[in-house]
Amino acid sequence: MTRARVGVQIQPQHAAYADIRRTCAALEELGIDVLFNWDHFFPLNGDPDGAHFECWTMLAAWAEATEQVEIGALVTCNSYRNPQLLADMARTVDHISARSGEGRLVLGLGSGWFERDYAEYGYEFGTAGGRLRALDRDLPLIRSRWEQLNPTPTRRIPVLVGGGGERKTLKIVAEQADIWHGFGGPEKIAHKHAVLDEWCARVGRDPATIERSAGVSPRPGRFPEDVRDYAAGAQALYAVGTRLFTVGLGGPHYDLGPVRDLLAWRDTVNS
């Protein structure tokens, strides 16, 4: 059975980069499996014009600064970069991150949703359907470019696709992704897993080849927050087939308490 893994999304908002860098080092020392940021140009909560940093330049820095942990965006917006360029960027970060010959990048992708990013940086927002069609179109271009680059990536870079749309997004996952990431409680996630399995059957894919990932948060209405709720939430998601459990940490003060609790739970279920 696939082992449980823990991912942490350091939200690059409302914090100095030195604080983000120290948090990266602390999380790697704790033993997390995957270190994520996100691909936005403005904060998603708090002061909408607060401090914020760009995704992929940060990932390149993390690739150099870390040694073991996998790194990636949760998720890269497919609209913001030409797919050929994104493939080259990902390949480069893959090589920067390589230790003992193998890179550590996970290419997380989504179709995009935060309209302010599009408006202020001059991208066409379009429609949700159009953005999903673009993601479906661009993923094969990314993989094709990887094969043409010199040097090629150090490994088959895992592709994570985020989103829960049952008619389009999960079909794209079944056809083209290695990891699916969603949000919700165990009943919702179990339903999405069933839909994804159905798509896998339609396209001739073994559903066991797709790792299932989900965000973990405390139970709604709990105040003050009890970090033990994270482990309880992870256990419920584990029971329905999730194996990568991610928690988001917001700045400027990144609280590692939930991460420690999740790691203790992970080590217990994997023992």
C-alpha positions as CSV (number, residue, x, y, z in Angstrom):
1,M,0.0,0.0,0.0
2,T,1.2,3.5,-0.8
3,R,2.7,5.2,2.2
4,A,1.1,8.4,3.6
5,R,3.0,11.6,2.9
6,V,2.8,15.1,4.3
7,G,3.0,18.2,2.2
8,V,3.1,21.8,3.5
9,Q,2.1,24.9,1.5
10,I,4.1,27.9,2.6
11,Q,1.8,30.8,1.5
12,P,4.2,33.5,0.3
13,Q,2.2,36.4,1.6
14,H,2.6,38.9,4.4
15,A,6.1,37.7,5.2
16,A,9.7,38.7,4.5
17,Y,11.6,36.2,2.3
18,A,14.0,35.5,5.1
19,D,11.1,34.2,7.2
20,I,9.9,32.0,4.3
21,R,13.5,30.7,3.9
22,R,13.8,29.9,7.6
23,T,10.4,28.1,7.5
24,C,11.6,26.0,4.6
25,A,14.7,24.9,6.5
26,A,12.7,24.1,9.6
27,L,10.1,22.1,7.7
28,E,12.8,20.0,5.9
29,E,14.5,19.4,9.2
30,L,11.1,18.2,10.6
31,G,10.9,15.6,7.8
32,I,8.0,16.7,5.6
33,D,7.7,15.0,2.2
34,V,6.7,17.9,-0.1
35,L,7.2,21.6,0.2
36,F,4.7,23.8,-1.8
37,N,4.1,27.4,-2.4
38,W,1.4,28.9,-4.6
39,D,1.2,30.7,-7.9
40,H,-0.5,34.1,-7.3
41,F,0.6,37.7,-7.5
42,F,-1.3,39.1,-4.6
43,P,-2.3,37.8,-1.2
44,L,-5.4,35.6,-1.0
45,N,-6.4,36.7,2.5
46,G,-5.6,39.5,4.9
47,D,-4.5,42.8,3.4
48,P,-5.1,42.3,-0.4
49,D,-2.1,44.6,-1.1
50,G,0.2,43.1,1.5
51,A,3.7,41.7,0.9
52,H,3.8,38.9,-1.7
53,F,6.4,37.0,-3.7
54,E,6.4,35.2,-7.1
55,C,6.2,31.5,-7.4
56,W,8.8,30.1,-9.8
57,T,11.7,32.3,-8.9
58,M,11.1,31.2,-5.3
59,L,11.0,27.5,-6.4
60,A,14.4,27.9,-8.0
61,A,15.8,29.3,-4.7
62,W,14.2,26.4,-2.7
63,A,15.7,23.9,-5.1
64,E,19.2,25.2,-4.2
65,A,18.5,25.7,-0.5
66,T,17.0,22.3,0.3
67,E,18.5,18.8,0.1
68,Q,15.8,16.1,0.4
69,V,12.3,17.4,0.3
70,E,10.3,17.5,-3.0
71,I,9.2,21.0,-4.1
72,G,6.5,22.4,-6.2
73,A,3.6,24.9,-6.6
74,L,0.1,24.0,-5.3
75,V,-0.6,25.0,-8.0
76,T,0.9,26.7,-11.0
77,C,-1.7,28.7,-13.0
78,N,-1.5,27.3,-16.5
79,S,-2.6,30.7,-17.9
80,Y,0.5,32.7,-16.8
81,R,3.2,31.1,-18.9
82,N,3.7,29.7,-22.4
83,P,3.7,25.9,-21.9
84,Q,7.0,25.5,-23.7
85,L,8.6,28.0,-21.4
86,L,7.0,26.4,-18.4
87,A,8.4,23.0,-19.4
88,D,11.9,24.6,-19.6
89,M,11.5,26.3,-16.3
90,A,10.4,23.1,-14.7
91,R,13.3,21.2,-16.2
92,T,15.7,23.7,-15.0
93,V,14.4,23.7,-11.4
94,D,14.4,19.9,-11.6
95,H,18.2,20.0,-12.3
96,I,18.9,22.6,-9.7
97,S,17.2,20.4,-7.1
98,A,19.0,17.2,-8.1
99,R,20.9,15.4,-5.4
100,S,22.5,12.1,-6.3
101,G,21.4,12.5,-9.9
102,E,17.6,12.9,-9.4
103,G,15.6,16.1,-9.1
104,R,12.8,16.8,-6.7
105,L,10.3,19.0,-8.5
106,V,6.6,18.2,-8.6
107,L,4.8,20.2,-11.4
108,G,1.5,21.2,-9.9
109,L,-0.9,22.7,-12.4
110,G,-4.4,24.2,-12.3
111,S,-6.5,26.1,-14.8
112,G,-6.6,29.3,-12.8
113,W,-9.3,31.2,-11.0
114,F,-8.1,34.4,-9.2
115,E,-9.4,37.1,-11.4
116,R,-7.3,39.9,-9.9
117,D,-4.1,38.2,-11.0
118,Y,-5.3,38.1,-14.6
119,A,-6.6,41.7,-14.6
120,E,-3.6,43.4,-13.1
121,Y,-1.0,41.4,-15.0
122,G,-2.7,41.6,-18.4
123,Y,-3.8,38.0,-18.9
124,E,-7.2,37.2,-20.5
125,F,-9.5,35.7,-17.9
126,G,-11.9,34.2,-20.3
127,T,-14.2,31.4,-19.0
128,A,-13.6,28.5,-16.7
129,G,-14.3,26.1,-19.6
130,G,-11.8,27.9,-21.8
131,R,-9.1,27.8,-19.1
132,L,-9.7,24.0,-18.6
133,R,-9.4,23.4,-22.4
134,A,-6.1,25.3,-22.4
135,L,-4.8,23.1,-19.5
136,D,-5.9,19.9,-21.4
137,R,-4.1,21.3,-24.6
138,D,-0.9,22.4,-22.8
139,L,-0.1,19.3,-20.7
140,P,1.0,17.2,-23.8
141,L,3.0,20.2,-25.0
142,I,4.9,20.3,-21.7
143,R,5.7,16.6,-21.8
144,S,6.8,16.9,-25.5
145,R,9.1,19.8,-24.7
146,W,10.7,17.8,-21.9
147,E,11.7,15.1,-24.4
148,Q,13.3,17.7,-26.7
149,L,15.3,19.7,-24.1
150,N,19.0,19.2,-23.7
151,P,19.5,18.1,-21.1
152,T,16.2,16.4,-20.5
153,P,14.8,16.3,-16.9
154,T,16.6,14.1,-14.5
155,R,13.5,12.0,-13.9
156,R,9.9,11.7,-15.1
157,I,8.7,14.8,-13.4
158,P,5.4,14.0,-11.5
159,V,2.5,16.1,-12.7
160,L,-0.1,17.1,-10.0
161,V,-3.4,18.6,-11.2
162,G,-5.6,20.4,-8.7
163,G,-9.4,20.9,-9.0
164,G,-12.5,18.9,-8.5
165,G,-14.6,19.4,-11.7
166,E,-16.1,16.0,-12.5
167,R,-16.8,16.5,-16.2
168,K,-13.5,18.0,-17.3
169,T,-10.8,18.3,-14.6
170,L,-11.0,14.7,-13.4
171,K,-10.9,13.5,-17.0
172,I,-7.7,15.5,-17.5
173,V,-6.3,13.9,-14.3
174,A,-7.2,10.4,-15.6
175,E,-5.5,11.0,-18.9
176,Q,-2.5,13.1,-18.0
177,A,-1.7,13.4,-14.3
178,D,0.3,11.5,-11.7
179,I,-1.3,13.1,-8.6
180,W,-4.8,14.6,-8.0
181,H,-5.3,17.2,-5.4
182,G,-8.7,18.3,-4.0
183,F,-10.3,19.9,-1.0
184,G,-13.2,18.7,1.2
185,G,-14.2,16.3,3.9
186,P,-14.0,12.5,3.5
187,E,-17.4,12.1,2.0
188,K,-16.7,14.7,-0.7
189,I,-13.2,13.3,-1.4
190,A,-14.5,9.7,-1.5
191,H,-17.0,10.8,-4.2
192,K,-14.3,12.5,-6.2
193,H,-12.2,9.4,-6.0
194,A,-15.1,7.3,-7.4
195,V,-15.6,9.8,-10.3
196,L,-11.8,9.7,-11.0
197,D,-11.9,5.9,-11.0
198,E,-14.7,6.0,-13.5
199,W,-12.7,8.3,-15.8
200,C,-9.7,6.0,-15.4
201,A,-11.9,3.0,-16.5
202,R,-13.1,5.0,-19.5
203,V,-9.6,6.0,-20.7
204,G,-7.9,2.7,-19.8
205,R,-5.8,3.9,-16.9
206,D,-5.1,2.0,-13.8
207,P,-6.5,4.2,-11.0
208,A,-3.8,3.0,-8.6
209,T,-1.2,4.9,-10.6
210,I,-2.7,8.2,-9.5
211,E,-1.7,9.4,-6.0
212,R,-4.6,11.0,-4.2
213,S,-3.9,14.3,-2.4
214,A,-6.1,16.5,-0.2
215,G,-5.9,19.6,1.9
216,V,-6.2,19.0,5.7
217,S,-7.7,21.6,8.0
218,P,-9.2,21.6,11.5
219,R,-12.9,20.7,11.9
220,P,-15.2,23.7,11.1
221,G,-16.2,25.7,14.1
222,R,-13.3,24.8,16.4
223,F,-12.0,27.8,18.3
224,P,-9.4,28.1,19.5
225,E,-7.9,25.8,16.9
226,D,-6.7,22.4,18.2
227,V,-3.8,21.1,16.1
228,R,-4.9,17.5,17.0
229,D,-7.8,18.1,14.6
230,Y,-5.4,18.0,11.7
231,A,-4.4,14.4,12.5
232,A,-8.1,13.5,12.9
233,G,-8.9,15.0,9.6
234,A,-6.0,13.2,7.9
235,Q,-7.1,9.9,9.3
236,A,-10.6,10.3,7.9
237,L,-9.2,11.2,4.5
238,Y,-6.7,8.3,4.7
239,A,-9.6,5.9,5.2
240,V,-11.1,6.9,1.8
241,G,-7.8,6.5,-0.1
242,T,-5.9,9.9,0.3
243,R,-2.2,9.4,0.7
244,L,-0.7,12.9,0.4
245,F,-2.0,15.3,3.1
246,T,-1.3,19.0,2.7
247,V,-1.6,21.8,5.2
248,G,-1.3,25.5,4.4
249,L,0.7,27.8,6.6
250,G,0.1,31.6,6.4
251,G,2.6,34.3,7.1
252,P,4.1,36.3,8.6
253,H,4.4,33.9,11.5
254,Y,4.4,30.3,10.2
255,D,3.0,28.0,13.0
256,L,4.6,24.6,12.7
257,G,2.3,23.0,15.3
258,P,-0.1,21.4,12.8
259,V,2.8,20.0,10.8
260,R,4.4,18.3,13.8
261,D,1.1,16.7,14.6
262,L,0.6,15.4,11.1
263,L,4.1,14.1,10.9
264,A,3.6,12.1,14.1
265,W,0.3,10.7,12.6
266,R,2.1,9.9,9.3
267,D,4.8,8.0,11.1
268,T,2.3,6.0,13.0
269,V,0.2,4.9,10.0
270,N,3.4,4.1,8.0
271,S,5.0,2.0,10.8
